[in-house]
Amino acid sequence: MTAAFAGSVAAAPSGDGGTVQFNRDVRPILAENCFACHGPDSGARKGKLRLDRADNAILAHDSGTPVVPGHPEQSEVIARITSDDPDDLMPPPKTGKKLTAAQKQTLNRWIAQGAVWQKHWSLLPPVRPEMPAVQDAAWCRNDIDRLVLAKLEASGVHPSPAADPATLIRRLSLDLTGTPPTPAEVDAFVADPSELAYEKLVDRLLNSPHFGERLALQWLDAARYADTNGYNNDGDRTMWRWRDWVIDAFNSNLPYDQFITDQLAGDLLPNATLDQKIATGFNRNHHITTEGGAVEEEYRVEYVNDRVQTTSTTFLGLTMRCARCHDHKYDPITQKDYYSFFAFFNNVPEQGVPAYKPNEGVIAPSIPAPTKSQQAELARLAGHQPEIDKLKATFPQTMIMQEMPTPRQTHVLRRGEYDKPGDVVTAAVPACFTPLPAGVPANRLALAHWMTDPANPLVARVAVNRLWQLAFGTGLVETAEDFGTQGEPPSHPELLDWLATTFIRGGWDTKAMLRLMVMSNTYRQSSNVSEEMLGRDPRNRLLARAARFRLPAEMVRDNALAVSGLLNDTIGGPSVFPYQPPGLWEEISVSHGAHYPQGHGEALYRRSLYSFWKRTSPPPALSTFDAADHETGCVRRSRTNTPLQALVLMNDPTYVEAARKLAERMMTTGGPAPGTRLEYGYKLALARAPHDEERSILLDLFDGSLRRFQSEPQEAKKLLAVGESPRRTELDERELAAWTIVTSAIFQLDETITRE
């Protein structure tokens, strides 16, 4: 049994007291142990028995009646799970699954109490809960706190104290803009006694132009954004105008319902603007093959499958891809449902195997998209057609969605194979949901409106869960990619529904929702944890403390650039080529002469969001820190700890150069004394002063390094030569090299790459 289901079962009532709830207590047991053979998948179903639906489970079958409500002693299910005969025992011993005594008791009590089934929780519309009574009402700044505190008090747990001001400003700055605060910003916030200081800080960060970049970072994961086509040839494409649209949309706080609509169907809106057409690049970020000999229709179908998977995961939190070849084994999605959804995306006039072009991103339908500076120049040149025509020739092309005049006929594909068409289907949403409104064209625009209808049970929940994941490290539904029966149930279901209904009522306002989250006392807690609480709640599902987690890969790098003073904070534009080990592209390229065109100057220090993403060879330093691979959409990254990460921080040119530049800042701004210089470096990197032990260790490291470089000056020159940024020549080389060793150690601290 997985940890997710173990937690659910443990929450079930014990003994004879309390009502057993199907979704909370019974469904996890059945989903884990029974649905593979007695669930939604008709092709794998044994004995024509479904346990996920009452209308089948309470009927008499050949071997008896599986469930007789109110009478466990007459129910074949109970007889089978308690049988001593291995031929009758369920689950069959050969499956390796075995129910615990507590699980058997839960099923027995559920049937005795009437065997009431429920639709899966995520398929029921969100219900706005009543606010619970709490003992420590003074702790609550908003209703998030009240809902969290009610569960804490019911568990006999107290919330943690608030984090100190320096920790809070660093936490907020990283969460809302992706980079740390400056020492001046830390000092001003710490010194501000006003009750409104925190609120003013939140509003300043939400209104930062870098807010859009921070939010776009996780959206590019979900949309599988890349700068190349993937597959064997993996040629370049130009999609960065879509990336710029995403950043602008978050910065302008485009309502989330419109954000969805523009990306799914901007081209179908009346009088669609250029920006709305560019937005539809969301569903053109898929792989594209240009391999000779590839089958045209096979790959065209793959592109449509990719859109189904990306759209269903990103907006609905469903593993709909599991129904491509057969009915879903766990969730109520049939293969017919899958291909009916497929039909929404099957009408793009695209080629499965386009001919090779110098820019393989220029594949019909594509549009010329002027940049902001080009738009301004167009306005200036109004009336000067020859100059306008010359300017238009420089517009970057970007792929968009577009409908064919006559829709393709869509078939259920037997076993998911492109050349085995079965029954004809038309565009529709899965039958487990409310259908599209009657009388409207069943196209992507209708799908977008269906998704953003307040009655949709999933879209708002999925959206606020990912915002919670951004602010708290883990979603209320930990499996952000799966809100189905195999996913983790929400840790705080009432809170999830309250957030979802608040999001809808507030006009799908993303900034307002994030503001609500970070203004809560739940968010402001310290991340310190006692051994007792760590043992009791190691994953912090009670929210009795703030989350402490390693920064996303891109932010590890951006943090180092910002602290060192190297970061180029220009927003938008084409992708750039920072340092990476030589020869990687040559190793994976199928053509001769391919090489990584490393950038120079300011381009080396752009945010990692803008790093050129080659699908077959993504930026290795980012991959080492668990960046999403962008092969498919990703809405929840893994976090691993490996020795390679320490080696990257120690040896990668980005971090060696950043250490040198931080050392220069400490020597020129931190005062003449080693202690004050170290304190300044700590404030830049960690928003705090070093503790006495840290101070002693690092000053000893400086002294030892200085002695070494005084005796080996050539080693100092070698260290300071790393990176293209100019060195401060007025600084003593040996001293600068020694401080660079110290700042490199600071960059390798767990705290430096951690959001506290």
C-alpha positions in Angstrom: 0.0 0.0 0.0 1.3 3.4 -0.9 1.8 6.1 1.7 -1.1 8.0 0.3 -3.5 5.2 0.9 -2.0 4.3 4.2 -2.7 7.8 5.4 -6.2 7.6 4.2 -6.9 4.3 5.9 -5.4 5.4 9.1 -7.9 8.2 9.2 -10.8 5.8 9.1 -12.9 5.5 12.2 -11.9 2.6 14.4 -14.0 0.3 16.5 -17.7 0.6 16.3 -17.9 4.5 16.5 -18.2 6.9 13.6 -19.5 6.8 10.1 -17.4 5.2 7.4 -17.3 7.4 4.4 -16.8 5.9 1.0 -14.4 8.5 -0.5 -12.3 8.9 2.7 -12.2 5.3 4.0 -13.4 2.8 1.4 -12.4 4.0 -2.1 -8.7 4.0 -1.3 -8.9 0.4 -0.3 -10.8 -0.7 -3.3 -8.7 1.5 -5.7 -5.5 0.0 -4.5 -6.6 -3.6 -4.3 -9.7 -4.2 -6.4 -10.3 -1.7 -9.2 -7.7 -3.3 -11.6 -10.0 -6.2 -12.0 -13.3 -4.8 -10.8 -13.2 -1.2 -11.8 -13.8 1.1 -14.8 -11.8 -0.8 -17.4 -14.2 -3.1 -19.2 -11.4 -4.9 -21.0 -9.7 -6.0 -17.8 -12.9 -6.6 -15.7 -13.3 -10.0 -14.2 -16.7 -11.7 -13.5 -18.5 -8.6 -14.9 -18.2 -7.1 -11.5 -17.7 -3.4 -10.8 -17.0 -2.2 -7.3 -16.6 1.4 -8.2 -20.4 1.7 -8.9 -23.3 0.7 -6.7 -25.6 -0.2 -9.6 -23.4 -3.2 -10.4 -22.1 -4.2 -7.0 -25.5 -4.7 -5.4 -26.8 -6.9 -8.1 -26.8 -10.7 -7.8 -23.9 -12.3 -9.7 -23.2 -15.9 -10.5 -21.3 -16.4 -7.2 -23.7 -14.3 -5.1 -24.4 -10.7 -4.4 -21.2 -8.8 -3.9 -22.6 -6.1 -1.6 -25.9 -6.4 0.4 -26.3 -3.0 2.0 -26.8 -3.4 5.8 -25.8 -7.1 5.7 -22.1 -7.8 5.6 -22.8 -11.5 6.5 -24.7 -11.9 3.2 -22.2 -10.0 1.1 -19.9 -12.0 -1.1 -17.2 -9.3 -0.9 -16.8 -9.9 2.9 -16.8 -13.7 2.3 -14.1 -13.4 -0.2 -11.8 -11.0 1.7 -12.0 -13.2 4.8 -11.8 -16.6 3.1 -9.2 -19.2 4.1 -9.4 -20.8 0.7 -6.6 -19.3 -1.6 -8.8 -20.1 -4.6 -11.6 -17.9 -3.2 -9.6 -15.2 -1.4 -9.6 -11.7 -2.7 -7.4 -10.1 -3.7 -5.9 -13.2 -5.2 -2.6 -14.1 -3.5 -0.9 -14.1 -6.9 -1.4 -10.3 -7.2 0.8 -9.8 -4.1 -2.0 -7.6 -2.6 -3.3 -8.3 0.9 -5.9 -6.5 3.0 -5.0 -5.6 6.6 -7.3 -6.5 9.4 -8.2 -2.8 9.8 -9.1 -2.6 6.1 -11.3 -5.7 6.3 -13.0 -4.2 9.3 -13.6 -0.9 7.5 -15.3 -2.7 4.6 -17.4 -4.7 7.0 -18.6 -1.6 8.9 -19.2 0.3 5.6 -21.6 -2.4 4.4 -23.2 -2.7 7.8 -23.9 1.0 7.8 -25.7 0.8 4.4 -22.9 0.7 1.9 -23.3 4.2 0.6 -21.2 5.0 -2.5 -20.0 8.4 -3.4 -18.8 9.9 -6.6 -15.0 10.4 -6.4 -14.4 13.6 -4.4 -12.7 15.5 -7.3 -15.7 14.9 -9.6 -18.1 16.6 -7.1 -18.4 20.4 -7.4 -16.5 22.3 -4.7 -18.7 23.1 -1.8 -17.9 26.2 0.2 -17.5 25.1 3.8 -18.8 26.7 7.0 -15.9 28.1 9.0 -15.2 25.8 12.0 -14.9 27.0 15.6 -11.4 27.2 16.9 -10.0 27.8 20.3 -7.2 30.1 19.4 -9.1 32.5 17.1 -6.6 35.3 17.8 -4.0 33.3 15.7 -6.1 33.4 12.6 -5.5 36.3 10.1 -7.9 34.9 7.5 -10.0 31.9 6.8 -7.1 29.8 5.6 -5.7 30.0 9.1 -9.1 29.0 10.6 -9.4 25.9 8.5 -5.8 24.9 9.1 -6.0 25.6 12.9 -9.2 23.6 13.2 -7.3 20.5 12.0 -4.3 21.2 14.1 -6.4 21.6 17.3 -8.3 18.4 16.4 -4.9 16.7 16.2 -3.7 18.2 19.5 -1.0 20.2 17.7 -0.1 23.8 18.0 1.1 25.9 15.0 4.7 27.1 15.0 5.8 30.6 15.9 6.2 33.1 13.2 9.5 33.1 11.3 11.8 36.1 12.0 11.5 39.1 9.7 14.7 38.4 7.7 13.6 34.8 6.9 10.2 36.1 5.9 11.4 38.7 3.4 13.8 36.1 1.9 11.0 33.6 1.7 8.6 36.0 0.1 11.1 37.4 -2.3 12.0 33.9 -3.6 8.4 32.7 -3.7 7.0 35.7 -5.5 9.9 37.0 -7.7 12.4 34.1 -7.8 15.4 36.0 -6.5 16.5 37.0 -2.9 16.1 40.5 -1.4 19.0 42.9 -1.2 20.6 43.8 2.1 19.0 47.2 2.0 15.6 45.6 1.5 16.2 43.3 4.4 17.4 46.1 6.7 14.4 48.3 5.8 11.9 45.5 6.4 13.5 44.4 9.7 13.6 48.0 10.9 10.0 48.8 10.0 7.8 48.4 13.1 4.6 49.1 11.2 1.8 46.5 11.3 1.5 47.1 7.6 5.2 46.4 6.8 4.5 42.8 5.8 1.5 43.7 3.7 3.4 46.4 1.9 6.2 44.0 1.1 3.7 41.4 -0.3 2.1 44.1 -2.5 5.5 45.3 -3.8 6.6 41.8 -4.7 3.3 41.0 -6.4 3.6 44.1 -8.5 7.3 43.4 -9.5 7.8 42.8 -13.2 9.7 39.7 -12.1 6.5 38.2 -10.6 5.5 37.1 -14.1 8.8 35.3 -14.6 8.4 33.5 -11.3 4.9 32.2 -12.2 6.0 31.5 -15.8 8.7 29.2 -14.5 6.2 26.5 -13.4 3.9 27.2 -16.3 6.6 26.4 -18.8 7.0 23.0 -17.1 3.3 22.3 -17.5 3.3 23.4 -21.1 6.5 21.4 -22.0 8.1 24.5 -23.5 11.3 24.0 -25.4 13.4 25.7 -28.1 13.8 22.6 -30.2 11.5 20.0 -31.8 12.8 16.9 -30.1 13.0 13.5 -31.6 16.1 12.4 -33.5 16.9 15.5 -35.5 15.9 17.9 -32.7 16.1 21.1 -34.8 15.5 24.6 -33.5 12.1 26.2 -33.3 11.0 29.7 -32.3 8.4 29.7 -29.6 9.8 32.3 -27.2 7.0 34.8 -28.2 4.6 32.4 -26.4 6.9 32.5 -23.4 6.8 36.3 -23.4 3.0 36.1 -23.6 2.9 34.0 -20.5 5.1 36.4 -18.5 3.0 39.4 -19.6 -0.2 37.5 -18.7 1.0 36.9 -15.2 2.3 40.4 -14.7 -0.9 42.0 -16.0 -2.9 39.5 -13.8 -4.9 38.2 -16.7 -7.9 36.4 -15.0 -7.2 32.7 -15.0 -10.3 31.8 -16.9 -9.2 34.1 -19.7 -5.7 32.7 -19.4 -7.1 29.3 -20.0 -9.4 30.4 -22.8 -6.7 32.3 -24.7 -4.3 29.3 -24.6 -6.8 26.7 -25.6 -8.8 28.7 -28.1 -7.5 32.3 -28.5 -7.7 31.9 -32.3 -11.4 31.1 -32.1 -12.4 34.2 -30.2 -14.3 36.9 -32.1 -11.8 39.4 -33.5 -8.9 37.5 -32.0 -5.9 39.7 -31.3 -2.4 38.8 -32.2 -1.6 38.2 -28.5 -4.6 35.8 -28.3 -3.4 33.9 -31.3 0.2 33.7 -29.9 -1.3 32.4 -26.6 -2.5 29.2 -28.4 1.2 28.2 -28.8 0.5 26.4 -25.5 -0.7 23.4 -27.6 2.0 23.7 -30.2 4.9 23.1 -27.8 4.8 19.4 -28.5 7.6 17.4 -30.1 7.7 17.5 -33.9 9.7 15.0 -36.0 11.5 15.7 -39.3 13.0 12.3 -39.6 13.1 10.8 -43.1 11.0 7.6 -43.3 8.7 8.5 -40.4 5.0 7.8 -41.1 3.1 11.1 -41.6 -0.2 10.1 -40.0 1.5 8.2 -37.1 3.3 11.3 -35.9 0.4 13.7 -36.6 -1.7 11.5 -34.2 1.1 11.6 -31.7 0.9 15.4 -31.7 -2.8 15.3 -30.9 -2.3 12.7 -28.2 0.3 15.1 -26.7 -2.3 17.9 -26.6 -4.8 15.6 -24.9 -2.3 14.6 -22.2 -1.1 18.2 -21.6 -4.5 19.7 -21.5 -6.1 17.1 -19.3 -3.1 17.1 -16.8 -2.6 20.9 -16.7 -6.1 22.0 -16.4 -8.0 19.0 -15.0 -5.4 17.1 -13.0 -6.4 13.9 -14.8 -4.3 11.0 -16.1 -6.5 10.8 -19.2 -3.6 9.4 -21.2 -4.3 6.1 -19.5 -7.4 5.7 -21.6 -5.7 6.0 -24.9 -5.5 2.2 -25.5 -8.3 0.9 -23.2 -10.7 2.2 -20.6 -9.0 3.8 -17.7 -8.4 1.1 -15.0 -9.1 3.4 -12.0 -10.9 6.5 -13.1 -14.3 6.7 -14.9 -12.8 7.6 -18.3 -13.5 5.3 -21.2 -11.5 4.9 -24.4 -14.4 6.5 -26.2 -14.2 9.5 -23.8 -10.5 9.8 -24.6 -11.0 10.0 -28.4 -14.0 12.3 -28.0 -11.6 14.7 -26.1 -9.0 14.0 -28.8 -11.4 15.3 -31.4 -11.1 18.8 -30.0 -7.5 18.9 -31.0 -7.6 16.9 -34.2 -8.4 19.7 -36.6 -5.1 21.6 -36.9 -3.8 21.8 -40.5 -0.4 20.4 -39.6 2.0 17.9 -41.1 3.1 14.9 -39.1 6.5 15.0 -40.8 7.2 18.5 -42.1 10.0 19.1 -44.5 13.3 20.3 -43.0 13.6 24.1 -42.9 16.4 26.2 -41.5 14.0 27.1 -38.6 11.9 24.0 -38.1 9.7 26.0 -35.8 8.2 27.7 -38.9 5.5 25.1 -39.5 2.1 26.0 -40.7 0.0 27.4 -39.2 2.5 30.0 -38.0 2.3 33.8 -37.7 4.8 36.6 -37.7 4.8 38.0 -34.3 6.3 41.5 -33.6 8.2 42.0 -30.4 7.3 44.9 -28.2 10.1 47.1 -29.6 8.9 46.2 -33.1 5.4 47.1 -32.3 6.6 50.5 -31.1 8.6 50.9 -34.3 5.5 50.0 -36.3 3.6 52.8 -34.6 6.3 55.3 -35.3 6.5 54.3 -38.9 2.7 54.6 -39.5 2.2 55.6 -43.1 5.6 54.6 -44.3 4.8 51.3 -46.0 8.2 50.5 -47.5 9.9 50.7 -44.0 7.0 48.8 -42.5 7.4 46.0 -45.0 11.2 45.8 -44.3 10.5 45.6 -40.5 7.8 42.9 -40.9 10.4 40.7 -42.7 12.3 40.5 -39.4 9.3 39.4 -37.2 10.0 36.0 -35.5 7.6 33.3 -36.6 5.7 31.4 -33.9 3.4 28.4 -34.1 -0.3 28.7 -33.2 -3.5 26.7 -33.2 -5.9 27.0 -36.1 -9.0 25.1 -37.2 -9.4 23.4 -40.6 -12.5 24.5 -42.6 -13.7 21.0 -42.7 -13.0 19.0 -39.4 -11.2 15.7 -39.7 -13.2 12.7 -38.8 -12.1 11.2 -35.5 -12.1 7.5 -34.7 -11.5 5.5 -31.6 -8.1 4.0 -32.3 -8.0 0.3 -31.4 -5.1 -0.2 -28.9 -4.2 3.4 -29.5 -2.7 2.6 -32.9 -2.9 5.3 -35.6 -3.7 2.8 -38.4 -6.5 0.9 -36.6 -9.5 3.2 -36.7 -12.7 2.0 -35.0 -15.9 3.8 -34.2 -16.4 7.4 -35.2 -16.7 9.9 -32.4 -17.4 13.6 -32.1 -15.8 16.2 -29.8 -17.2 15.8 -26.3 -16.0 15.9 -22.7 -15.8 12.7 -20.6 -19.2 11.3 -19.7 -18.5 11.5 -16.0 -18.8 15.3 -16.3 -21.6 17.6 -17.1 -21.7 17.7 -20.9 -21.0 20.8 -23.1 -24.0 23.1 -23.4 -26.5 22.1 -26.2 -26.4 24.2 -29.4 -22.8 25.4 -29.3 -20.2 24.2 -31.7 -18.2 21.5 -30.1 -14.8 23.1 -30.6 -11.9 24.2 -28.4 -13.6 27.5 -27.5 -16.6 25.5 -26.1 -14.1 23.3 -24.3 -12.5 26.4 -22.7 -15.8 27.8 -21.6 -16.8 24.4 -20.2 -13.6 24.3 -18.2 -14.0 27.8 -16.8 -17.7 27.3 -15.9 -18.0 27.6 -12.1 -19.7 24.2 -12.1 -16.6 22.4 -13.4 -15.4 20.4 -10.4 -11.7 20.3 -11.2 -10.3 23.4 -12.9 -10.4 25.8 -10.0 -9.2 23.1 -7.5 -6.3 22.2 -9.7 -5.3 25.8 -10.2 -5.4 26.8 -6.5 -3.6 23.6 -5.6 -0.7 24.5 -7.8 -0.6 28.0 -6.4 -0.5 26.4 -2.9 2.3 24.2 -4.1 4.3 27.2 -5.2 3.8 29.0 -1.8 4.0 26.0 0.5 6.2 23.6 -1.4 3.6 20.8 -1.6 0.0 21.0 -2.8 -3.0 20.3 -0.6 -3.3 17.4 -3.1 0.3 16.3 -3.1 -0.1 14.5 -6.5 -0.8 17.7 -8.4 -0.8 15.7 -11.6 -3.4 13.2 -10.5 -6.7 14.2 -8.8 -8.1 10.7 -9.6 -8.5 7.6 -7.5 -4.8 6.8 -7.6 -3.8 10.2 -6.5 -3.3 11.5 -3.0 -6.5 12.7 -1.3 -6.3 16.4 -0.1 -4.8 16.9 3.3 -7.4 19.7 3.9 -10.4 19.0 1.7 -12.5 21.9 3.2 -9.6 24.3 2.7 -9.1 23.2 -0.9 -12.8 23.8 -1.7 -12.8 27.1 0.1 -9.8 28.2 -2.0 -11.4 27.0 -5.2 -14.7 28.7 -4.6 -12.9 31.9 -3.4 -10.9 31.9 -6.6 -14.0 31.7 -8.8 -15.9 34.3 -6.7 -13.0 36.7 -6.9 -12.9 36.6 -10.7 -10.1 34.0 -11.1 -7.6 36.6 -9.7 -4.2 34.9 -9.4 -2.5 37.7 -7.6 -5.3 38.0 -5.1 -5.2 34.2 -4.4 -1.5 34.2 -3.9 -1.8 37.3 -1.7 -4.4 35.5 0.4 -2.1 32.6 0.9 1.1 34.5 1.8 -0.8 36.9 4.1 -1.9 34.0 6.3 -0.2 33.0 9.5 0.0 29.5 8.1 2.5 30.8 5.6 4.4 33.0 8.1 5.3 30.1 10.4 8.8 29.2 11.2 10.1 26.0 9.4 11.9 24.8 12.5 10.6 21.5 13.7 10.9 19.4 16.9 12.0 15.8 16.8 8.6 14.9 18.1 6.7 16.7 15.3 9.1 15.4 12.7 8.4 11.9 13.7 4.6 12.5 14.0 4.2 14.4 10.7 7.4 14.1 8.6 5.7 15.4 5.4 4.1 18.4 7.2 0.6 17.4 6.0 -0.9 19.1 9.1 0.8 22.4 8.2 2.0 22.9 11.7 5.1 24.6 10.3 6.4 26.3 7.2 7.8 24.2 4.4 11.6 24.0 4.0 12.7 22.9 0.6 15.4 23.1 -2.0 15.0 25.9 -4.5 13.9 24.9 -8.0 16.9 24.4 -10.3 16.6 27.6 -12.2 16.4 29.6 -8.9 19.5 27.9 -7.5 21.4 29.5 -10.5 19.5 32.8 -10.4 20.1 33.1 -6.7 23.9 32.8 -7.2 23.8 35.4 -10.0 21.7 37.8 -8.0 23.8 37.5 -4.9 27.0 38.0 -6.9 25.7 41.1 -8.7 25.9 39.4 -12.1 22.2 38.8 -12.8 20.9 40.5 -15.9 17.3 41.2 -15.2 16.1 42.0 -18.7 12.7 40.6 -19.3 11.6 38.6 -22.4 13.2 38.0 -25.7 14.9 35.1 -27.5 16.6 32.3 -25.5 20.2 32.6 -24.5 23.2 30.2 -24.2 24.9 30.3 -20.8 27.9 28.2 -19.9 27.7 24.4 -20.3 30.3 21.7 -20.6 31.7 21.4 -24.2 30.8 18.7 -26.6 27.4 17.7 -25.3 25.5 18.8 -28.4 28.1 17.1 -30.6 27.6 13.8 -28.7 23.9 13.6 -29.3 23.6 15.4 -32.7 22.8 13.3 -35.8 24.4 15.9 -38.1 28.0 17.0 -38.4 29.0 20.5 -37.3 26.4 20.8 -34.5 27.8 22.7 -31.6 26.6 24.7 -28.6 26.8 28.4 -29.5 27.7 29.8 -26.1 26.7 33.4 -25.5 28.8 36.2 -24.3 28.5 39.3 -22.3 25.2 40.1 -20.6 23.5 37.1 -22.3 25.5 34.8 -20.0 23.7 36.2 -16.9 20.1 36.2 -17.9 17.6 34.3 -15.7 17.6 30.6 -16.2 14.0 30.9 -17.5 15.5 32.1 -20.8 18.2 29.4 -21.2 17.9 27.7 -24.5 16.2 24.3 -24.0 17.3 21.6 -26.3 15.1 18.6 -25.7 17.7 15.9 -26.4 20.4 17.8 -24.3 18.8 20.1 -21.8 21.0 22.4 -19.7 23.0 19.9 -17.6 23.4 22.0 -14.5 19.6 22.6 -14.3 18.9 18.9 -14.9 21.2 18.0 -12.0 18.9 20.0 -9.7 15.8 18.2 -11.0 14.6 20.7 -13.6 11.6 19.2 -15.6 12.8 17.6 -18.8 10.1 19.4 -20.9 9.6 16.1 -22.9 6.0 16.1 -21.5 4.1 18.5 -19.3 5.2 18.5 -15.7 3.1 20.0 -12.9 5.1 18.6 -10.0 8.9 18.3 -10.0 10.7 15.7 -8.0 13.4 16.8 -5.5 16.5 14.7 -5.1 19.8 15.1 -3.3 22.9 13.8 -5.1 26.7 14.4 -4.8 26.6 15.8 -8.4 24.7 18.9 -7.1 27.6 19.7 -4.7 30.0 19.3 -7.6 28.0 21.6 -9.8 28.0 24.3 -7.1 31.8 23.8 -6.6 33.0 23.6 -10.1 30.5 24.8 -12.7 31.8 28.1 -14.3 28.6 29.9 -13.4 29.1 29.3 -9.7 32.9 29.8 -9.7 32.5 33.1 -11.5 29.6 34.1 -9.2 31.8 33.3 -6.2 34.5 35.6 -7.5 32.1 38.4 -8.1 30.6 38.0 -4.6 34.1 38.1 -3.2 34.7 41.3 -5.0 31.5 42.8 -3.6 32.6 41.8 -0.1 36.0 43.3 -0.5 34.8 46.6 -2.0 31.6 47.1 0.0 31.9 45.0 3.1 34.6 47.1 4.8 38.3 46.5 5.5 37.9 43.9 8.2 37.5 40.2 7.4 34.7 39.8 9.9 32.6 42.7 8.4 33.3 41.4 4.8 32.0 37.9 5.8 29.0 39.4 7.5 28.2 41.4 4.3 28.5 38.3 2.1 26.2 36.4 4.5 23.6 39.1 4.4 23.7 39.0 0.5 23.4 35.3 0.4 21.3 34.4 3.4 19.7 37.7 4.6 21.4 37.2 8.0 24.7 37.5 9.8 26.9 34.4 10.3 26.7 32.6 13.7 29.8 32.5 15.8 30.8 29.0 14.7 30.2 29.7 11.1 32.3 32.9 11.4 35.1 31.1 13.0 35.1 28.2 10.4 35.0 30.5 7.4 37.6 33.0 8.6 39.9 30.0 9.2 39.2 28.9 5.7 40.1 32.4 4.4 43.3 32.4 6.4 44.3 29.0 5.1 43.4 29.8 1.5 45.3 33.1 1.6 48.4 31.3 2.8 48.1 28.8 0.0 47.6 31.4 -2.7 50.5 33.5 -1.3 52.7 30.5 -1.9 51.1 29.5 -5.1 50.1 32.7 -6.9 49.6 30.9 -10.2 46.7 29.0 -8.6 45.1 32.2 -7.7 45.4 33.5 -11.3 43.8 30.2 -12.5 40.9 30.5 -10.2 40.2 34.1 -11.0 40.3 33.5 -14.7 37.1 31.4 -14.7 34.2 33.3 -16.3 34.0 36.1 -18.8 33.1 39.0 -16.5 36.0 41.4 -15.9 38.0 41.1 -12.7 38.4 44.1 -10.3 42.1 44.6 -11.0 42.7 47.0 -8.1 42.1 44.1 -5.7 45.0 41.9 -4.6 44.8 38.6 -6.6 45.7 36.3 -3.7 43.3 37.9 -1.3 40.5 37.9 -3.9 41.2 34.2 -4.6 41.0 33.4 -0.9 37.7 35.2 -0.5 36.5 33.3 -3.6 37.1 30.0 -1.8 35.1 31.3 1.1 32.2 32.5 -1.1 32.2 29.2 -3.0 31.7 27.5 0.4 28.8 29.9 1.1 27.2 29.0 -2.2 27.5 25.3 -1.2 25.6 25.8 2.1 22.3 23.9 2.2 20.7 27.1 3.5 21.8 29.1 0.5 20.0 26.8 -2.0 17.0 26.3 0.3 13.8 28.2 0.8 13.4 28.4 4.6 
